[in-house]
């Protein structure tokens, strides 16, 4: 499947967080994959920014998962890292691909290291937006699910080398 879509991440109150155009490269009954090129304009409304993407990137989003994964490349086109957004399962009504960003992220490096990011922002917004208990639970479980998927080298993480750099 090939076509364009507008990726739209929202805040819990429904405000647009960031958006950019992408090209759908794969879609089945459980996952959608989209790509965008260096130079694609990212509109980050919650931060009042608009900027061109530096490098080619790819998105994986699953219909039932509370996360999505950005596959980031470097200037030479080599795998740089995975930026995993903890978010509600996407609403996919092409040409729009939407989710609610829950402000908790995981970055996984090609050498197996990872960082859990924005825990303070998650806590702040959990209170500000009154995240329901089930949403809080799903968000925390999503972090564990992301790390498990990376350990298994499944989905986009199959791009990680199988050398002895464990995700710990």
Residue pairs with C-beta under 8 A, 6 or more apart in sequence:
1 24
1 25
1 26
1 27
2 23
2 24
2 25
3 23
3 24
3 94
3 95
4 21
4 22
4 23
4 24
4 95
5 21
5 22
5 23
5 24
5 34
5 94
5 95
5 96
5 97
6 19
6 20
6 21
6 22
6 95
6 96
6 97
7 19
7 20
7 21
7 22
7 34
7 59
7 97
8 16
8 18
8 19
8 96
8 97
8 98
8 99
9 16
9 17
9 18
9 19
9 85
9 87
9 98
9 99
9 100
9 101
10 16
10 17
10 98
10 99
10 100
10 101
11 17
11 46
11 100
11 101
11 125
11 129
12 100
12 102
12 125
12 129
12 131
13 129
15 45
15 46
16 45
16 46
17 44
17 45
17 46
17 101
18 42
18 43
18 44
18 45
18 46
19 42
19 43
19 45
20 36
20 40
20 41
20 42
20 43
20 53
21 36
21 40
21 41
22 34
22 35
22 36
22 40
22 59
22 97
23 34
23 35
23 36
24 32
24 33
24 34
24 94
25 33
25 34
25 35
25 58
26 32
26 33
27 33
27 92
27 94
29 63
30 62
30 63
30 64
31 60
31 61
31 62
31 63
31 155
32 59
32 60
32 61
32 63
32 90
32 92
32 97
33 58
33 59
33 60
33 61
34 58
34 59
34 61
34 97
35 56
35 57
35 58
35 59
36 53
36 56
36 57
37 53
37 56
38 52
38 53
38 54
38 55
38 56
39 52
39 53
40 52
40 53
41 50
41 51
41 52
41 53
42 49
42 50
42 51
42 52
42 53
43 49
43 50
44 50
44 51
54 75
55 72
55 73
55 74
55 75
55 77
55 80
56 73
56 77
57 70
57 71
57 72
57 73
58 70
58 71
58 156
59 68
59 69
59 70
59 71
60 68
60 69
60 71
60 155
60 156
61 68
61 69
61 90
61 92
61 97
61 99
62 68
62 89
62 90
63 89
63 90
63 92
64 89
65 89
65 142
65 145
66 86
66 87
66 88
66 89
66 102
66 138
66 139
66 141
66 142
66 145
67 84
67 85
67 86
67 87
67 106
67 142
67 145
67 146
68 84
68 85
68 87
68 90
68 99
69 82
69 83
69 84
69 85
69 146
69 155
69 156
69 157
70 82
70 83
70 84
70 85
71 79
71 82
71 156
71 159
72 79
72 80
72 81
72 82
72 83
73 79
73 80
74 80
79 110
79 159
79 160
80 110
81 107
81 108
81 109
81 110
82 106
82 107
82 108
82 150
82 156
82 157
83 105
83 106
83 107
84 105
84 106
84 107
84 108
84 146
85 99
85 101
85 102
85 105
86 101
86 102
86 103
86 104
86 105
86 106
86 122
86 139
86 142
86 143
86 146
87 99
87 100
87 101
87 102
88 99
88 100
88 102
88 135
88 138
89 99
90 97
90 98
90 99
91 97
91 98
91 99
92 98
102 122
102 125
102 131
102 135
102 139
103 118
103 121
103 122
103 124
103 125
104 116
104 117
104 118
104 119
104 121
104 122
104 139
104 142
104 143
105 116
105 117
105 118
106 114
106 115
106 116
106 117
106 143
106 146
106 147
107 114
107 115
107 117
108 114
108 146
108 147
108 150
108 157
108 160
108 167
110 160
110 161
110 165
111 165
112 160
112 165
112 166
112 167
112 168
114 147
114 150
114 167
116 143
122 139
125 131
126 136
131 139
147 167
149 155
149 157
150 157
150 160
150 167
151 166
151 167
153 160
153 162
